[in-house]
Amino acid sequence: MNAYMVLSNRIIEPFGDHPGNCLIVNKPLSVHQRVSLARERLLLVPVSDPAGIEDPDEHLVFSDNLYFTHELLHEFIERSRPLRCKTRAALKPGTTTLRSMTATQNVEVHEDYIAYSLFYVPAEAYRDREAQVVVIDTDQAFESVPMPAHLAEAGEYRVPLTDKLLVQVEHWTNLYAANVATLLANVARVMNRPKPSLLWMAMKARSFNKWSVLKQANHIGRGCDIHPTAYIEGSTIGDNVKIGAMAIVRESVVGDHSYIANNAAVELSVIGESSELQGGAIVQYSVLYPGAFTFAKGINASFLGRDTFVGDGTALADFRFDGCSVTVMKDGKKVDTGNTFLGSCLGHGVYLGTGCVVAPGRTIPNGMHISPEESRIITRCDATQDIRGHRRTEFRPRTHNRSD
C-alpha cells in the first residue's frame, strides 16, 4: 500500500527549519516517518498536490509535518479497513492532546475528538461512501510528577505513557512535545513488553523494583567513558559519550560525542550530539539540539537550538505566578497553550550570559547573544568610585578583649 506525503514549504520558528528536518530524539522527522511507514510495509510517495493522486487501491494521505509512531499507524489502518470508506485519524481529547500543545497545531478540534491530517482512502469501489472519523484514545497510562496542591490541583503533574503518538508539528511547542512524548513512549514500550520478557529483566536486575528493572533497558553505545558512580536508567547513550562521577541520566537520550560532567543530572530529556553539560548542570523535561553547552543549574521544560550557550546563573522560567497557563506567540498572535508548566525556546546559535532571565513561553530568534544590561555588570572598579547598580560594604574587623 502507498502512503502519499503532501509536501509543503512550512518552516518552524525560531529555527527557520522545515518540519521534516526538525529533530525528534536526535533524528529528523522525515526519518521517523519513513521508519514508521516501513514497519507497516507502506511505500512513501511524496506529492505536491493530493488532488493529483491517481491510485485505485487503498492508500494513506498525510501532511509532511505529521509525526506518528508505527503503533498509532497500525491501529488507524486496522480500524479503518473494516469500515470500507474514507477515514480520518483523530485522538480523544485528554492529557495526551493537552501535552502535545494542540492549541498551536492546525487541527480540527471537536467536542469528542481532535482530527489530524492523516487519511485512509479505501479501494476505488468504496470511495462514494460517507467518510468517518477513527478516534483513538491514547490516555491509557501516566507518569506522575509530585506537586504541592498550590501548584497543581491534584497534587501531581501528569504526563501520558503511550506509544501511540500523533502530532502535527506547526510550532516549536509541538516539536518539544513530540520529543518528550517519544521518550515516554520508550518507557511505555518497556512496560508493555510480554511478562516473560519483564520477568527476565527483573532476574537480570536481581530485583522487582521498577527502577532497577528499567536499568536493564539501557542502550549504551560504543567507545563510551562512563564513571562507575554514574547512574543511568531507561536511557539510550550514543557512541563516544563521556559521563562523569555521580552524574544521573534517567529516561533520556544522549547523542554521540556528548559530555555529561560530574554531578550533572539529565531527566526525561534529549541531549543532542556533541553537547556539553558542565558540572552540576541539571536538565529536566527539555530538548537540547546538537552542540548545546550549559553551566546552568536548572533548565526545565525548555528547548535549546543548535550551538547554544547558557551561562551559569541564567534562568529559563517555566511557571507563571498569576495562576494562568503559559502563552506563546504563533503567527503574530498570542496563543494559550493550556499547559501550566512550559519553559522557553532558544533559536540556533543563541548565547545567554550569566544573569539572563527568560519568561515562560518566550522565543529568542536565531543568532542572538544576550547579556544583562550594563548597570547590572561590573565592568570597571576602583577604590573610590561608586559601582553602578551595586553597593560597597565596609568591613569592620571585630575587636577582641584579652579575656576573649
Contacts in CASP RR format, 6 or more apart in sequence:
PFRMAT RR
TARGET T0000
AUTHOR 0000-0000-0000
METHOD contacts of the structure
MODEL  1
MNAYMVLSNRIIEPFGDHPGNCLIVNKPLSVHQRVSLARERLLLVPVSDP
AGIEDPDEHLVFSDNLYFTHELLHEFIERSRPLRCKTRAALKPGTTTLRS
MTATQNVEVHEDYIAYSLFYVPAEAYRDREAQVVVIDTDQAFESVPMPAH
LAEAGEYRVPLTDKLLVQVEHWTNLYAANVATLLANVARVMNRPKPSLLW
MAMKARSFNKWSVLKQANHIGRGCDIHPTAYIEGSTIGDNVKIGAMAIVR
ESVVGDHSYIANNAAVELSVIGESSELQGGAIVQYSVLYPGAFTFAKGIN
ASFLGRDTFVGDGTALADFRFDGCSVTVMKDGKKVDTGNTFLGSCLGHGV
YLGTGCVVAPGRTIPNGMHISPEESRIITRCDATQDIRGHRRTEFRPRTH
NRSD
1 41 0 8 1.000
1 42 0 8 1.000
1 43 0 8 1.000
1 57 0 8 1.000
1 58 0 8 1.000
1 59 0 8 1.000
1 60 0 8 1.000
2 42 0 8 1.000
2 43 0 8 1.000
2 45 0 8 1.000
2 55 0 8 1.000
2 57 0 8 1.000
2 59 0 8 1.000
2 60 0 8 1.000
3 37 0 8 1.000
3 42 0 8 1.000
3 43 0 8 1.000
3 44 0 8 1.000
3 45 0 8 1.000
3 59 0 8 1.000
3 60 0 8 1.000
3 61 0 8 1.000
3 62 0 8 1.000
4 45 0 8 1.000
4 46 0 8 1.000
4 47 0 8 1.000
4 50 0 8 1.000
4 53 0 8 1.000
4 55 0 8 1.000
4 59 0 8 1.000
4 60 0 8 1.000
4 61 0 8 1.000
4 62 0 8 1.000
5 33 0 8 1.000
5 44 0 8 1.000
5 45 0 8 1.000
5 46 0 8 1.000
5 47 0 8 1.000
5 62 0 8 1.000
5 63 0 8 1.000
5 64 0 8 1.000
6 47 0 8 1.000
6 48 0 8 1.000
6 49 0 8 1.000
6 50 0 8 1.000
6 61 0 8 1.000
6 62 0 8 1.000
6 63 0 8 1.000
6 64 0 8 1.000
6 117 0 8 1.000
7 46 0 8 1.000
7 47 0 8 1.000
7 48 0 8 1.000
7 64 0 8 1.000
8 63 0 8 1.000
8 64 0 8 1.000
8 65 0 8 1.000
9 18 0 8 1.000
10 18 0 8 1.000
10 19 0 8 1.000
10 64 0 8 1.000
10 65 0 8 1.000
10 170 0 8 1.000
11 17 0 8 1.000
11 18 0 8 1.000
12 18 0 8 1.000
12 19 0 8 1.000
12 22 0 8 1.000
12 169 0 8 1.000
12 170 0 8 1.000
12 171 0 8 1.000
12 172 0 8 1.000
12 175 0 8 1.000
13 171 0 8 1.000
13 172 0 8 1.000
13 363 0 8 1.000
14 172 0 8 1.000
14 345 0 8 1.000
14 346 0 8 1.000
14 347 0 8 1.000
14 348 0 8 1.000
14 363 0 8 1.000
14 364 0 8 1.000
14 365 0 8 1.000
14 366 0 8 1.000
15 22 0 8 1.000
15 172 0 8 1.000
15 305 0 8 1.000
15 347 0 8 1.000
15 348 0 8 1.000
15 366 0 8 1.000
16 366 0 8 1.000
18 64 0 8 1.000
19 29 0 8 1.000
19 64 0 8 1.000
19 65 0 8 1.000
19 169 0 8 1.000
19 170 0 8 1.000
19 175 0 8 1.000
20 28 0 8 1.000
20 29 0 8 1.000
20 30 0 8 1.000
20 33 0 8 1.000
20 64 0 8 1.000
20 65 0 8 1.000
20 169 0 8 1.000
21 28 0 8 1.000
21 29 0 8 1.000
21 30 0 8 1.000
22 28 0 8 1.000
22 29 0 8 1.000
22 169 0 8 1.000
22 175 0 8 1.000
23 29 0 8 1.000
23 179 0 8 1.000
23 270 0 8 1.000
23 272 0 8 1.000
23 289 0 8 1.000
23 290 0 8 1.000
24 32 0 8 1.000
24 67 0 8 1.000
24 175 0 8 1.000
24 178 0 8 1.000
24 179 0 8 1.000
24 182 0 8 1.000
25 179 0 8 1.000
25 182 0 8 1.000
25 183 0 8 1.000
25 253 0 8 1.000
25 270 0 8 1.000
26 253 0 8 1.000
26 255 0 8 1.000
26 270 0 8 1.000
26 272 0 8 1.000
26 273 0 8 1.000
26 290 0 8 1.000
29 65 0 8 1.000
29 67 0 8 1.000
29 169 0 8 1.000
29 178 0 8 1.000
30 64 0 8 1.000
32 67 0 8 1.000
33 44 0 8 1.000
33 66 0 8 1.000
33 67 0 8 1.000
33 68 0 8 1.000
34 44 0 8 1.000
35 70 0 8 1.000
36 68 0 8 1.000
36 69 0 8 1.000
36 70 0 8 1.000
36 73 0 8 1.000
37 43 0 8 1.000
37 44 0 8 1.000
37 70 0 8 1.000
37 73 0 8 1.000
39 70 0 8 1.000
40 70 0 8 1.000
40 73 0 8 1.000
40 74 0 8 1.000
40 77 0 8 1.000
42 60 0 8 1.000
42 73 0 8 1.000
46 64 0 8 1.000
47 53 0 8 1.000
50 61 0 8 1.000
53 59 0 8 1.000
53 61 0 8 1.000
55 121 0 8 1.000
56 123 0 8 1.000
56 124 0 8 1.000
57 123 0 8 1.000
57 124 0 8 1.000
58 81 0 8 1.000
58 120 0 8 1.000
58 121 0 8 1.000
58 122 0 8 1.000
58 123 0 8 1.000
59 120 0 8 1.000
59 121 0 8 1.000
60 77 0 8 1.000
60 118 0 8 1.000
60 119 0 8 1.000
60 120 0 8 1.000
60 121 0 8 1.000
61 118 0 8 1.000
61 119 0 8 1.000
61 121 0 8 1.000
62 68 0 8 1.000
62 117 0 8 1.000
62 118 0 8 1.000
62 119 0 8 1.000
63 117 0 8 1.000
63 168 0 8 1.000
65 168 0 8 1.000
65 169 0 8 1.000
65 170 0 8 1.000
66 116 0 8 1.000
66 117 0 8 1.000
66 118 0 8 1.000
66 166 0 8 1.000
66 167 0 8 1.000
66 168 0 8 1.000
66 169 0 8 1.000
67 165 0 8 1.000
67 166 0 8 1.000
67 167 0 8 1.000
67 168 0 8 1.000
67 169 0 8 1.000
67 178 0 8 1.000
68 118 0 8 1.000
68 165 0 8 1.000
68 166 0 8 1.000
68 167 0 8 1.000
69 163 0 8 1.000
69 164 0 8 1.000
69 165 0 8 1.000
69 182 0 8 1.000
69 185 0 8 1.000
71 163 0 8 1.000
71 164 0 8 1.000
71 165 0 8 1.000
72 89 0 8 1.000
72 136 0 8 1.000
72 138 0 8 1.000
72 163 0 8 1.000
72 164 0 8 1.000
72 165 0 8 1.000
72 166 0 8 1.000
75 136 0 8 1.000
75 164 0 8 1.000
76 87 0 8 1.000
76 89 0 8 1.000
76 118 0 8 1.000
76 120 0 8 1.000
76 134 0 8 1.000
76 136 0 8 1.000
77 120 0 8 1.000
79 87 0 8 1.000
79 134 0 8 1.000
79 136 0 8 1.000
80 87 0 8 1.000
80 120 0 8 1.000
80 122 0 8 1.000
80 134 0 8 1.000
81 120 0 8 1.000
81 122 0 8 1.000
83 122 0 8 1.000
83 132 0 8 1.000
83 134 0 8 1.000
84 122 0 8 1.000
84 126 0 8 1.000
84 129 0 8 1.000
85 122 0 8 1.000
85 126 0 8 1.000
85 127 0 8 1.000
85 129 0 8 1.000
85 130 0 8 1.000
85 131 0 8 1.000
85 132 0 8 1.000
86 119 0 8 1.000
86 120 0 8 1.000
86 121 0 8 1.000
86 122 0 8 1.000
86 127 0 8 1.000
86 129 0 8 1.000
86 131 0 8 1.000
86 132 0 8 1.000
87 119 0 8 1.000
87 120 0 8 1.000
87 131 0 8 1.000
87 132 0 8 1.000
87 133 0 8 1.000
87 134 0 8 1.000
88 115 0 8 1.000
88 116 0 8 1.000
88 118 0 8 1.000
88 119 0 8 1.000
88 120 0 8 1.000
88 131 0 8 1.000
88 132 0 8 1.000
88 133 0 8 1.000
88 134 0 8 1.000
89 115 0 8 1.000
89 116 0 8 1.000
89 118 0 8 1.000
89 119 0 8 1.000
89 120 0 8 1.000
89 134 0 8 1.000
89 136 0 8 1.000
89 166 0 8 1.000
90 113 0 8 1.000
90 114 0 8 1.000
90 115 0 8 1.000
90 116 0 8 1.000
90 133 0 8 1.000
90 134 0 8 1.000
90 135 0 8 1.000
90 136 0 8 1.000
91 97 0 8 1.000
91 113 0 8 1.000
91 114 0 8 1.000
91 116 0 8 1.000
91 135 0 8 1.000
91 136 0 8 1.000
91 137 0 8 1.000
91 138 0 8 1.000
91 166 0 8 1.000
92 112 0 8 1.000
92 113 0 8 1.000
92 114 0 8 1.000
92 135 0 8 1.000
92 136 0 8 1.000
92 137 0 8 1.000
92 138 0 8 1.000
92 139 0 8 1.000
93 109 0 8 1.000
93 112 0 8 1.000
93 113 0 8 1.000
93 114 0 8 1.000
94 139 0 8 1.000
95 139 0 8 1.000
95 142 0 8 1.000
95 158 0 8 1.000
95 159 0 8 1.000
95 160 0 8 1.000
96 138 0 8 1.000
96 139 0 8 1.000
96 160 0 8 1.000
96 162 0 8 1.000
96 181 0 8 1.000
97 114 0 8 1.000
97 138 0 8 1.000
98 338 0 8 1.000
98 339 0 8 1.000
99 159 0 8 1.000
99 160 0 8 1.000
99 177 0 8 1.000
99 180 0 8 1.000
99 181 0 8 1.000
99 339 0 8 1.000
100 165 0 8 1.000
100 167 0 8 1.000
100 174 0 8 1.000
100 177 0 8 1.000
100 178 0 8 1.000
100 181 0 8 1.000
101 171 0 8 1.000
101 173 0 8 1.000
101 174 0 8 1.000
101 176 0 8 1.000
101 177 0 8 1.000
101 337 0 8 1.000
101 339 0 8 1.000
102 109 0 8 1.000
102 114 0 8 1.000
103 335 0 8 1.000
103 336 0 8 1.000
103 337 0 8 1.000
103 338 0 8 1.000
104 170 0 8 1.000
104 171 0 8 1.000
104 173 0 8 1.000
104 174 0 8 1.000
104 328 0 8 1.000
104 330 0 8 1.000
104 335 0 8 1.000
104 337 0 8 1.000
105 167 0 8 1.000
105 168 0 8 1.000
105 170 0 8 1.000
105 171 0 8 1.000
105 174 0 8 1.000
106 168 0 8 1.000
106 170 0 8 1.000
107 114 0 8 1.000
107 115 0 8 1.000
107 116 0 8 1.000
107 117 0 8 1.000
107 168 0 8 1.000
108 114 0 8 1.000
108 115 0 8 1.000
112 135 0 8 1.000
113 133 0 8 1.000
113 135 0 8 1.000
115 133 0 8 1.000
116 166 0 8 1.000
116 168 0 8 1.000
117 168 0 8 1.000
118 166 0 8 1.000
120 134 0 8 1.000
121 127 0 8 1.000
136 164 0 8 1.000
136 166 0 8 1.000
138 160 0 8 1.000
138 162 0 8 1.000
138 164 0 8 1.000
138 165 0 8 1.000
138 166 0 8 1.000
139 160 0 8 1.000
139 162 0 8 1.000
140 160 0 8 1.000
140 161 0 8 1.000
140 162 0 8 1.000
141 160 0 8 1.000
141 161 0 8 1.000
141 162 0 8 1.000
141 188 0 8 1.000
141 191 0 8 1.000
142 158 0 8 1.000
142 159 0 8 1.000
142 160 0 8 1.000
142 161 0 8 1.000
143 158 0 8 1.000
143 159 0 8 1.000
143 160 0 8 1.000
143 161 0 8 1.000
143 184 0 8 1.000
143 187 0 8 1.000
144 156 0 8 1.000
144 157 0 8 1.000
144 158 0 8 1.000
144 159 0 8 1.000
145 156 0 8 1.000
145 157 0 8 1.000
145 158 0 8 1.000
145 159 0 8 1.000
146 155 0 8 1.000
146 156 0 8 1.000
147 155 0 8 1.000
147 156 0 8 1.000
147 157 0 8 1.000
148 155 0 8 1.000
149 155 0 8 1.000
151 319 0 8 1.000
151 340 0 8 1.000
152 340 0 8 1.000
157 340 0 8 1.000
157 341 0 8 1.000
159 180 0 8 1.000
159 184 0 8 1.000
160 181 0 8 1.000
160 184 0 8 1.000
161 184 0 8 1.000
161 185 0 8 1.000
161 187 0 8 1.000
161 188 0 8 1.000
161 191 0 8 1.000
162 181 0 8 1.000
162 184 0 8 1.000
162 185 0 8 1.000
162 188 0 8 1.000
163 185 0 8 1.000
163 188 0 8 1.000
163 189 0 8 1.000
163 192 0 8 1.000
165 178 0 8 1.000
165 181 0 8 1.000
165 182 0 8 1.000
165 185 0 8 1.000
167 174 0 8 1.000
167 177 0 8 1.000
167 178 0 8 1.000
167 181 0 8 1.000
168 174 0 8 1.000
169 175 0 8 1.000
169 178 0 8 1.000
170 330 0 8 1.000
171 328 0 8 1.000
171 330 0 8 1.000
172 303 0 8 1.000
172 345 0 8 1.000
172 363 0 8 1.000
173 328 0 8 1.000
173 337 0 8 1.000
173 342 0 8 1.000
173 345 0 8 1.000
175 287 0 8 1.000
175 303 0 8 1.000
176 287 0 8 1.000
176 303 0 8 1.000
176 345 0 8 1.000
179 270 0 8 1.000
179 287 0 8 1.000
180 268 0 8 1.000
180 285 0 8 1.000
180 287 0 8 1.000
183 251 0 8 1.000
183 252 0 8 1.000
183 253 0 8 1.000
183 268 0 8 1.000
183 269 0 8 1.000
183 270 0 8 1.000
184 251 0 8 1.000
184 268 0 8 1.000
186 234 0 8 1.000
186 236 0 8 1.000
186 251 0 8 1.000
187 214 0 8 1.000
187 234 0 8 1.000
187 251 0 8 1.000
190 214 0 8 1.000
190 217 0 8 1.000
190 234 0 8 1.000
193 201 0 8 1.000
198 213 0 8 1.000
201 213 0 8 1.000
201 216 0 8 1.000
201 217 0 8 1.000
202 208 0 8 1.000
202 212 0 8 1.000
202 213 0 8 1.000
204 216 0 8 1.000
205 212 0 8 1.000
205 213 0 8 1.000
205 215 0 8 1.000
205 216 0 8 1.000
206 212 0 8 1.000
207 213 0 8 1.000
211 233 0 8 1.000
214 233 0 8 1.000
214 234 0 8 1.000
214 251 0 8 1.000
215 232 0 8 1.000
215 233 0 8 1.000
215 234 0 8 1.000
217 233 0 8 1.000
217 234 0 8 1.000
218 232 0 8 1.000
218 233 0 8 1.000
218 234 0 8 1.000
218 235 0 8 1.000
218 236 0 8 1.000
218 237 0 8 1.000
219 235 0 8 1.000
219 236 0 8 1.000
219 237 0 8 1.000
219 238 0 8 1.000
220 226 0 8 1.000
220 232 0 8 1.000
220 237 0 8 1.000
220 238 0 8 1.000
221 237 0 8 1.000
221 238 0 8 1.000
221 239 0 8 1.000
221 241 0 8 1.000
222 239 0 8 1.000
222 240 0 8 1.000
223 239 0 8 1.000
223 240 0 8 1.000
224 237 0 8 1.000
224 238 0 8 1.000
224 239 0 8 1.000
224 240 0 8 1.000
224 241 0 8 1.000
224 242 0 8 1.000
224 243 0 8 1.000
225 241 0 8 1.000
225 242 0 8 1.000
225 243 0 8 1.000
226 232 0 8 1.000
226 237 0 8 1.000
226 241 0 8 1.000
226 242 0 8 1.000
226 243 0 8 1.000
226 244 0 8 1.000
227 243 0 8 1.000
227 244 0 8 1.000
227 245 0 8 1.000
227 246 0 8 1.000
227 247 0 8 1.000
227 262 0 8 1.000
229 245 0 8 1.000
229 246 0 8 1.000
230 243 0 8 1.000
230 244 0 8 1.000
230 245 0 8 1.000
230 246 0 8 1.000
230 247 0 8 1.000
230 248 0 8 1.000
230 249 0 8 1.000
230 260 0 8 1.000
231 246 0 8 1.000
231 247 0 8 1.000
231 248 0 8 1.000
231 249 0 8 1.000
231 250 0 8 1.000
232 243 0 8 1.000
232 248 0 8 1.000
232 249 0 8 1.000
232 250 0 8 1.000
233 249 0 8 1.000
233 250 0 8 1.000
233 251 0 8 1.000
234 250 0 8 1.000
234 251 0 8 1.000
234 252 0 8 1.000
235 249 0 8 1.000
235 250 0 8 1.000
235 251 0 8 1.000
235 252 0 8 1.000
235 253 0 8 1.000
235 254 0 8 1.000
236 252 0 8 1.000
236 253 0 8 1.000
236 254 0 8 1.000
237 243 0 8 1.000
237 249 0 8 1.000
237 254 0 8 1.000
237 255 0 8 1.000
238 254 0 8 1.000
238 255 0 8 1.000
238 256 0 8 1.000
238 258 0 8 1.000
239 256 0 8 1.000
239 257 0 8 1.000
240 256 0 8 1.000
240 257 0 8 1.000
241 254 0 8 1.000
241 255 0 8 1.000
241 256 0 8 1.000
241 257 0 8 1.000
241 258 0 8 1.000
241 259 0 8 1.000
241 260 0 8 1.000
242 258 0 8 1.000
242 259 0 8 1.000
242 260 0 8 1.000
243 249 0 8 1.000
243 254 0 8 1.000
243 259 0 8 1.000
243 260 0 8 1.000
244 260 0 8 1.000
244 261 0 8 1.000
244 262 0 8 1.000
244 264 0 8 1.000
245 262 0 8 1.000
245 263 0 8 1.000
246 262 0 8 1.000
246 263 0 8 1.000
247 260 0 8 1.000
247 261 0 8 1.000
247 262 0 8 1.000
247 263 0 8 1.000
247 264 0 8 1.000
247 265 0 8 1.000
247 266 0 8 1.000
248 264 0 8 1.000
248 265 0 8 1.000
248 266 0 8 1.000
248 267 0 8 1.000
249 260 0 8 1.000
249 265 0 8 1.000
249 266 0 8 1.000
250 266 0 8 1.000
250 267 0 8 1.000
250 268 0 8 1.000
251 267 0 8 1.000
251 268 0 8 1.000
252 266 0 8 1.000
252 267 0 8 1.000
252 268 0 8 1.000
252 269 0 8 1.000
252 270 0 8 1.000
252 271 0 8 1.000
253 269 0 8 1.000
253 270 0 8 1.000
253 271 0 8 1.000
254 260 0 8 1.000
254 266 0 8 1.000
254 271 0 8 1.000
254 272 0 8 1.000
255 271 0 8 1.000
255 272 0 8 1.000
255 273 0 8 1.000
255 274 0 8 1.000
255 275 0 8 1.000
255 290 0 8 1.000
256 273 0 8 1.000
256 274 0 8 1.000
257 273 0 8 1.000
257 274 0 8 1.000
258 271 0 8 1.000
258 272 0 8 1.000
258 273 0 8 1.000
258 274 0 8 1.000
258 275 0 8 1.000
258 276 0 8 1.000
258 277 0 8 1.000
259 275 0 8 1.000
259 276 0 8 1.000
259 277 0 8 1.000
260 266 0 8 1.000
260 271 0 8 1.000
260 277 0 8 1.000
261 276 0 8 1.000
261 277 0 8 1.000
261 278 0 8 1.000
261 279 0 8 1.000
261 280 0 8 1.000
261 281 0 8 1.000
262 279 0 8 1.000
262 280 0 8 1.000
263 279 0 8 1.000
263 280 0 8 1.000
264 277 0 8 1.000
264 278 0 8 1.000
264 279 0 8 1.000
264 280 0 8 1.000
264 281 0 8 1.000
264 282 0 8 1.000
264 283 0 8 1.000
265 280 0 8 1.000
265 281 0 8 1.000
265 282 0 8 1.000
265 283 0 8 1.000
265 284 0 8 1.000
266 277 0 8 1.000
266 283 0 8 1.000
266 284 0 8 1.000
267 283 0 8 1.000
267 284 0 8 1.000
267 285 0 8 1.000
268 284 0 8 1.000
268 285 0 8 1.000
269 283 0 8 1.000
269 284 0 8 1.000
269 285 0 8 1.000
269 286 0 8 1.000
269 287 0 8 1.000
269 288 0 8 1.000
270 286 0 8 1.000
270 287 0 8 1.000
270 288 0 8 1.000
271 277 0 8 1.000
271 283 0 8 1.000
271 288 0 8 1.000
271 292 0 8 1.000
272 288 0 8 1.000
272 289 0 8 1.000
272 290 0 8 1.000
272 291 0 8 1.000
272 292 0 8 1.000
273 290 0 8 1.000
273 291 0 8 1.000
274 290 0 8 1.000
274 291 0 8 1.000
275 288 0 8 1.000
275 289 0 8 1.000
275 290 0 8 1.000
275 291 0 8 1.000
275 292 0 8 1.000
275 293 0 8 1.000
276 291 0 8 1.000
276 292 0 8 1.000
276 293 0 8 1.000
276 294 0 8 1.000
277 283 0 8 1.000
277 294 0 8 1.000
278 293 0 8 1.000
278 294 0 8 1.000
278 295 0 8 1.000
279 295 0 8 1.000
280 297 0 8 1.000
281 294 0 8 1.000
281 295 0 8 1.000
281 296 0 8 1.000
281 297 0 8 1.000
281 298 0 8 1.000
281 299 0 8 1.000
282 296 0 8 1.000
282 297 0 8 1.000
282 298 0 8 1.000
282 299 0 8 1.000
283 294 0 8 1.000
283 298 0 8 1.000
283 299 0 8 1.000
283 300 0 8 1.000
284 298 0 8 1.000
284 299 0 8 1.000
284 300 0 8 1.000
284 301 0 8 1.000
285 300 0 8 1.000
285 301 0 8 1.000
286 299 0 8 1.000
286 300 0 8 1.000
286 301 0 8 1.000
286 302 0 8 1.000
286 303 0 8 1.000
286 304 0 8 1.000
287 302 0 8 1.000
287 303 0 8 1.000
287 304 0 8 1.000
288 294 0 8 1.000
288 299 0 8 1.000
288 304 0 8 1.000
288 305 0 8 1.000
288 308 0 8 1.000
289 304 0 8 1.000
289 305 0 8 1.000
289 306 0 8 1.000
289 307 0 8 1.000
289 308 0 8 1.000
289 348 0 8 1.000
290 306 0 8 1.000
290 307 0 8 1.000
291 306 0 8 1.000
291 307 0 8 1.000
291 308 0 8 1.000
292 304 0 8 1.000
292 305 0 8 1.000
292 306 0 8 1.000
292 307 0 8 1.000
292 308 0 8 1.000
292 309 0 8 1.000
292 310 0 8 1.000
293 308 0 8 1.000
293 309 0 8 1.000
293 310 0 8 1.000
294 304 0 8 1.000
294 308 0 8 1.000
294 309 0 8 1.000
294 310 0 8 1.000
294 311 0 8 1.000
295 310 0 8 1.000
295 311 0 8 1.000
295 312 0 8 1.000
295 313 0 8 1.000
296 310 0 8 1.000
296 311 0 8 1.000
296 312 0 8 1.000
296 313 0 8 1.000
296 314 0 8 1.000
296 315 0 8 1.000
296 316 0 8 1.000
297 312 0 8 1.000
297 313 0 8 1.000
298 315 0 8 1.000
298 316 0 8 1.000
299 310 0 8 1.000
299 316 0 8 1.000
300 316 0 8 1.000
300 318 0 8 1.000
300 341 0 8 1.000
300 343 0 8 1.000
301 318 0 8 1.000
301 341 0 8 1.000
301 342 0 8 1.000
301 343 0 8 1.000
302 316 0 8 1.000
302 318 0 8 1.000
302 343 0 8 1.000
302 344 0 8 1.000
302 345 0 8 1.000
302 346 0 8 1.000
303 343 0 8 1.000
303 344 0 8 1.000
303 345 0 8 1.000
303 346 0 8 1.000
304 310 0 8 1.000
304 346 0 8 1.000
304 347 0 8 1.000
304 350 0 8 1.000
305 345 0 8 1.000
305 346 0 8 1.000
305 347 0 8 1.000
305 348 0 8 1.000
305 349 0 8 1.000
305 350 0 8 1.000
306 347 0 8 1.000
306 348 0 8 1.000
306 349 0 8 1.000
307 348 0 8 1.000
307 349 0 8 1.000
308 346 0 8 1.000
308 347 0 8 1.000
308 348 0 8 1.000
308 349 0 8 1.000
308 350 0 8 1.000
308 351 0 8 1.000
308 352 0 8 1.000
309 349 0 8 1.000
309 350 0 8 1.000
309 351 0 8 1.000
309 352 0 8 1.000
309 353 0 8 1.000
310 316 0 8 1.000
310 346 0 8 1.000
310 352 0 8 1.000
310 353 0 8 1.000
311 352 0 8 1.000
311 353 0 8 1.000
311 354 0 8 1.000
311 356 0 8 1.000
312 354 0 8 1.000
313 354 0 8 1.000
313 355 0 8 1.000
314 352 0 8 1.000
314 353 0 8 1.000
314 354 0 8 1.000
314 355 0 8 1.000
314 356 0 8 1.000
314 357 0 8 1.000
314 358 0 8 1.000
315 355 0 8 1.000
315 356 0 8 1.000
315 357 0 8 1.000
315 358 0 8 1.000
316 343 0 8 1.000
316 344 0 8 1.000
316 358 0 8 1.000
317 343 0 8 1.000
317 344 0 8 1.000
317 357 0 8 1.000
317 358 0 8 1.000
317 359 0 8 1.000
317 360 0 8 1.000
318 326 0 8 1.000
318 341 0 8 1.000
318 342 0 8 1.000
318 343 0 8 1.000
318 344 0 8 1.000
318 360 0 8 1.000
319 326 0 8 1.000
319 340 0 8 1.000
319 341 0 8 1.000
319 360 0 8 1.000
320 326 0 8 1.000
320 340 0 8 1.000
320 360 0 8 1.000
323 340 0 8 1.000
324 336 0 8 1.000
325 336 0 8 1.000
325 337 0 8 1.000
325 338 0 8 1.000
325 339 0 8 1.000
325 340 0 8 1.000
326 337 0 8 1.000
326 338 0 8 1.000
326 339 0 8 1.000
326 340 0 8 1.000
326 341 0 8 1.000
326 342 0 8 1.000
326 343 0 8 1.000
326 360 0 8 1.000
326 361 0 8 1.000
327 334 0 8 1.000
327 335 0 8 1.000
327 336 0 8 1.000
327 337 0 8 1.000
327 361 0 8 1.000
328 334 0 8 1.000
328 335 0 8 1.000
328 337 0 8 1.000
328 342 0 8 1.000
328 361 0 8 1.000
328 363 0 8 1.000
329 335 0 8 1.000
329 363 0 8 1.000
337 361 0 8 1.000
342 360 0 8 1.000
342 361 0 8 1.000
343 358 0 8 1.000
343 360 0 8 1.000
343 361 0 8 1.000
344 358 0 8 1.000
344 359 0 8 1.000
344 360 0 8 1.000
344 361 0 8 1.000
344 362 0 8 1.000
344 363 0 8 1.000
344 364 0 8 1.000
345 361 0 8 1.000
345 362 0 8 1.000
345 363 0 8 1.000
345 364 0 8 1.000
346 352 0 8 1.000
346 358 0 8 1.000
346 364 0 8 1.000
347 363 0 8 1.000
347 364 0 8 1.000
347 365 0 8 1.000
347 366 0 8 1.000
347 367 0 8 1.000
347 368 0 8 1.000
348 366 0 8 1.000
348 367 0 8 1.000
349 366 0 8 1.000
349 367 0 8 1.000
349 368 0 8 1.000
350 364 0 8 1.000
350 365 0 8 1.000
350 366 0 8 1.000
350 367 0 8 1.000
350 368 0 8 1.000
350 369 0 8 1.000
350 370 0 8 1.000
351 367 0 8 1.000
351 368 0 8 1.000
351 369 0 8 1.000
351 370 0 8 1.000
352 358 0 8 1.000
352 364 0 8 1.000
352 370 0 8 1.000
352 371 0 8 1.000
353 370 0 8 1.000
353 371 0 8 1.000
353 372 0 8 1.000
354 371 0 8 1.000
354 372 0 8 1.000
355 371 0 8 1.000
355 372 0 8 1.000
355 376 0 8 1.000
356 370 0 8 1.000
356 371 0 8 1.000
356 372 0 8 1.000
358 364 0 8 1.000
364 370 0 8 1.000
371 377 0 8 1.000
374 388 0 8 1.000
375 388 0 8 1.000
375 389 0 8 1.000
376 389 0 8 1.000
378 387 0 8 1.000
378 390 0 8 1.000
381 387 0 8 1.000
END
